[in-house]
């Protein structure tokens, strides 16, 4: 009997590995958005119908998918990035996988994924971003229009970065921000157009793509209406398979 998944703790955080029916030897590190959570006996990725469909599709296609709670609403903190890196090495050491992985990052998860590009240099095969938040600074500026959400975001960032709420704006202002999309790593950016935030994120994608050097870069952008969400899994796996010829 094949084990379907395995739960375990790293630091204080719960993590899970989903095993495929017929392994293809490739792994996918999933980094969720602010709604994601992983607890001992339940997690967002199996409770949400759309995300469960995605996990099952990954398994059908032979992928080993794994993810962590990453301290909840981490907003790209160094602490969460360090744990994601630790999770990578933990899984690669214990599972029979190629050491170059794919990443699937949604929303806030893009902040950790972008930091992992330098932390796991040479260990990332490709990345799929879904409605990515590229910049904490731009996210904070966007939420300034919405007082309730702005205060909530300030509280969450303060908790994630372990600082006082009054220091959040200064910390974010002082963050060094580069052209965040590297030009040598295969990336697919998928925007699900389900609200004003998604449209603003897609506008930011266009600005970033205009900045990076297109020579040698492998970046593609797709747009999905919410009712076409089920196509996300096919878009993702089709993209990953393009970069599995070289081991």
Protein Blocks (a to p, Z undefined) as FASTA:
>chain_A
ZZfbdcddehjbccdddddfbdghiacdddddfkbccdfkbcfklmpmklmmmmmmmmmn
opacdddfklpannopaklmmmmmmmmmmmmmmpccdfbdcdddehjlmmmmmmmmmmmg
oiafbdcdehiafbfklmmmmmmmmmklmmmmmmmmmmmnopafklmmmmmmmpccddfb
dckbccddddddebjklmmmmmmmmmmmmmpcfehpacddddddfklmmmmmmmmmmmmm
mmmmbZZ
